Amino acid sequence: MTTTWSPEAYGELTRILTHLPVHWRFFVKSKIFEAIGAHEGRSLDLDDLLTLDFLADLWREVEIRFPRAPREQLLRELVRSQIGL
């Protein structure tokens, strides 16, 4: 069965990937797909992803570091925290 992404979830993925250096995009996309593999067959959005404990913990750390940042910046910072940028 193939996961169907909502337009919002696909938009979030696109925004994350477009802010990364080209040579990191495939790796990060693969890691995101790997992380959500357990949710196969459902439509996913960021809130669904944040139900995964390890992502929720990372998200909270980013929110603490950037308390007034908009959600798009928080997403970029989450990714940066994982790839060392």
Beta strands, then each sheet from edge to edge (+ up, - down):
end
